[in-house]
């Protein structure tokens, strides 16, 4: 089964966003570290990298997996769950990095809209993941309950995904505003990299949502979201 053009576009945007966020945090901001004794900024750099790769990129792959992957329904479901599991783990590490940076730098926690939306999103992501595991995997609900839960699982998953996109955009805006207030040029190379990364995230999110909500062609039926209606 060939990967649809729309999915290729989404993956291309995801790779581009990953390259730019790494370029920003490694080249412009000096690298990544969870335990730098002198440069606390290296601790912060872990946050945007892991949140983008986890929630946004792996989350996108997980959402598209039922339509992209050519394998059986059960295999696709397992991949869907594993991708979300890794995304959630990276998200927790990314949140830890942000709190660690704030605490070691003497900065207050949870004072901004970005932090409120971000923390709320990871909590909802965890709840969504837990309900998905217990309903569709172990111990697993009855076929009737699964059929009734599935539309809500899909819709709430997309809502959480959109919230993750919102949190990312607020984060890019907040950090760039702080950097520019500290002297970074508004049209500097670093500022352009941050803005283009944020733009790619918007385009990625839009392409994923449009792709997974588009009507499924008949020959894609066994691999689309409609396939998970089966008990």
Secondary structure, DSSP 8 states (H G I E B T S, - for coil): ----HHHHHHHHHHHHHHHHHHIIIIIIT----S--SS-THHHHHHHHHHHIIIIIIIHHHHHHHHHH--S-HHHHHHHHHHHHHHHHHHHHHHHHHHHHHHHHHT--SS-SHHHHHHHHHHHHHHHHHHHHHHHHTSS---HHHHHHHHHHHHHHHHHHHHHHHHHHHHHHHHHHHHHHHTT--TTSHHHHHHHHHHHHHHHHHHHHHHHHHS---GGGGGGSGGGGG--
